[in-house]
């Protein structure tokens, strides 16, 4: 099973790769504006999806930490 921290690191690595690709997108010779816009949108959709996944994973990690802290408080009088 992948730990939440490892999953977050994987998501961030993917996000970095997609961000780099997105930042280097250029219109290809003889490519229509419509096709270029479609490629840009596809990459921006990937970015958005990964950013959401990153946020959700971070929230899950923080929630787990809060729950662990509460459990410790209950065990230690």
Wavefront OBJ file of the C-alpha trace (Angstrom):
o trace
v 0.000 0.000 0.000
v 1.295 3.449 -0.910
v 1.572 5.882 1.976
v -0.299 9.183 1.671
v 3.022 11.030 1.747
v 4.424 8.924 -1.119
v 1.207 9.410 -3.057
v 1.460 13.172 -2.554
v 5.073 13.124 -3.739
v 4.016 11.172 -6.844
v 1.207 13.628 -7.561
v 3.608 16.556 -7.189
v 6.110 14.911 -9.544
v 3.400 14.426 -12.154
v 2.258 18.001 -11.616
v 5.793 19.303 -12.188
v 6.122 17.294 -15.412
v 2.775 18.467 -16.787
v 3.532 22.065 -15.759
v 6.868 21.968 -17.609
v 5.189 20.552 -20.707
v 2.391 23.110 -20.487
v 4.889 25.969 -20.185
v 6.692 24.880 -23.348
v 3.622 24.424 -25.538
v 3.957 26.217 -28.830
v 1.949 26.169 -31.966
v 3.337 23.636 -34.424
v 4.006 24.562 -38.036
v 0.790 24.280 -40.048
v -1.221 23.540 -36.893
v -4.595 25.185 -36.808
v -5.430 27.524 -33.975
v -8.281 25.215 -33.018
v -5.946 22.212 -32.708
v -3.472 24.248 -30.680
v -6.230 25.456 -28.367
v -7.363 21.854 -27.927
v -3.833 20.779 -26.943
v -3.549 23.677 -24.492
v -6.931 22.839 -22.979
v -5.993 19.163 -22.636
v -2.846 20.120 -20.737
v -4.634 22.673 -18.584
v -7.252 20.030 -17.716
v -4.435 17.694 -16.605
v -2.942 20.473 -14.508
v -6.252 21.228 -12.848
v -6.910 17.560 -12.166
v -3.494 17.082 -10.577
v -3.848 20.258 -8.511
v -7.161 18.975 -7.155
v -5.613 15.563 -6.411
v -2.723 17.291 -4.646
v -5.090 19.351 -2.499
v -7.247 16.331 -1.612
v -4.198 14.246 -0.667
v -2.788 17.081 1.446
v -6.134 17.440 3.238
v -6.219 13.693 3.928
v -2.717 13.806 5.397
v -3.631 16.765 7.596
v -6.850 15.061 8.709
v -4.913 11.928 9.642
v -2.475 14.014 11.656
v -5.320 15.764 13.493
v -6.966 12.424 14.268
v -3.675 10.966 15.534
v -3.152 14.025 17.719
v -6.646 13.693 19.188
v -6.056 10.005 19.867
v -2.807 10.801 21.670
v -4.549 13.441 23.772
v -7.135 10.865 24.845
v -4.476 8.275 25.756
v -2.244 10.672 27.688
v -4.147 12.236 30.604
l 1 2 3 4 5 6 7 8 9 10 11 12 13 14 15 16 17 18 19 20 21 22 23 24 25 26 27 28 29 30 31 32 33 34 35 36 37 38 39 40 41 42 43 44 45 46 47 48 49 50 51 52 53 54 55 56 57 58 59 60 61 62 63 64 65 66 67 68 69 70 71 72 73 74 75 76 77
